[in-house]
Amino acid sequence: MIAARKQERASVEGVCRYRFGGGIAVPVRISDLTEGGCRISSIPRALAIGDHISISIDTLAPLFATVKWVESGRAAGLKFDNPLYPSVFSWLLSNMKA
């Protein structure tokens, strides 16, 4: 049985940066944004379910997230450790229209 999605996804397009551990922040594509997480693609290294990373979107301070799913080194689904405030989420949507 598939669990119902708690939040509707907003289709966005943009580039963000993620950092794994003490590594260098690398650019990736971001899409399917919710207040609780997002999908990243074009990842240059394989991530694993359960990895903890930080992600920088637009001019926001880095957000900490946990990898919830991966697509064979191509894409990953992230759950933010702390959901975005609704006003911040709305601001991002206005700046990252698909």
Solvent accessible surface area in square Angstrom, and as a share of the most:
residue,aa,sasa,rsa
1,M,239,1.07
2,I,168,0.85
3,A,88,0.68
4,A,95,0.74
5,R,140,0.51
6,K,196,0.83
7,Q,67,0.30
8,E,151,0.68
9,R,126,0.46
10,A,22,0.17
11,S,83,0.54
12,V,4,0.02
13,E,105,0.47
14,G,16,0.16
15,V,88,0.51
16,C,3,0.02
17,R,109,0.40
18,Y,2,0.01
19,R,103,0.38
20,F,71,0.30
21,G,59,0.56
22,G,86,0.83
23,G,33,0.32
24,I,147,0.75
25,A,16,0.13
26,V,40,0.23
27,P,77,0.48
28,V,4,0.02
29,R,96,0.35
30,I,2,0.01
31,S,24,0.16
32,D,35,0.18
33,L,0,0.00
34,T,14,0.08
35,E,47,0.21
36,G,16,0.15
37,G,5,0.05
38,C,7,0.04
39,R,65,0.24
40,I,0,0.00
41,S,24,0.15
42,S,76,0.49
43,I,11,0.06
44,P,87,0.55
45,R,107,0.39
46,A,71,0.55
47,L,9,0.04
48,A,55,0.42
49,I,118,0.60
50,G,37,0.35
51,D,28,0.15
52,H,127,0.57
53,I,5,0.02
54,S,16,0.10
55,I,0,0.00
56,S,38,0.24
57,I,1,0.00
58,D,74,0.38
59,T,115,0.67
60,L,42,0.21
61,A,77,0.60
62,P,78,0.49
63,L,32,0.16
64,F,129,0.54
65,A,0,0.00
66,T,25,0.15
67,V,0,0.00
68,K,107,0.45
69,W,98,0.34
70,V,49,0.28
71,E,64,0.29
72,S,97,0.62
73,G,26,0.25
74,R,152,0.55
75,A,1,0.01
76,A,0,0.00
77,G,4,0.03
78,L,9,0.04
79,K,112,0.48
80,F,4,0.01
81,D,79,0.41
82,N,115,0.59
83,P,87,0.55
84,L,12,0.06
85,Y,166,0.63
86,P,86,0.54
87,S,85,0.55
88,V,42,0.24
89,F,27,0.11
90,S,66,0.42
91,W,105,0.37
92,L,0,0.00
93,L,52,0.26
94,S,65,0.42
95,N,75,0.39
96,M,16,0.07
97,K,153,0.65
98,A,82,0.64
